[in-house]
Amino acid sequence: MLRASIVFFIIALVAAVFGFGGIAAGAVEIGKILFYAFLAIALVTLVAGLVRR
């Protein structure tokens, strides 16, 4: 999931360089959503791992 968010941010950077503002904005939003979802899942997994010990 982290890899997908990085890919979307790279797509956003390339789109912004070539002047496609709408596509860049959309890619950034998708990247943000994926990144925050990754963080949430990582934190839940971390807490679950600590509780099991």
N, C-alpha and C positions, 0 to 999 in steps of 0.2 A: 504494500500500500504506500509505503514511503517512496518507493521507486516511481510509482505512478504519479505522485504529487510532484516529484522533481521533474518528471517528463513534462507535465503540464506547465510548470513554471518555465522550462526551457522553450516550450512551444510559445508561451506568452512573450518571452523575450524576443524570439525570432519574429513573431507577428508584429510586435511593436516596432522593431527595427525597420520592417518593410512597410509600416504605416497602416496596418490593419488593426485599428484601435478596438473595434468591437470584438474581434476574435481574441485579441490579447486580453481584454477584460473578462471575457467568458472563461478563458483558460486559467486565468489567475483565480477566479472564483472557484472553479472546480479543484484547482490545486490546493486552495485554502481548506476547502471542505475535506478533501482526502487527508491533508496533513493533520487537521484537528481530529478527525476520526482515528487516524493512526495514533496520535497522542493519547486519546481516550482509551483505546484498546490496550496500548502499552501500559498505561497506569493501572488499569483493571487487572491485567496479567501480573504486574509487579506486586500489587496488593494481595492478590490471590496466592501468589507464591510465598509471600511473607507470612500470610495467615496459616498456610499449610505446614509451615515449619513449626 
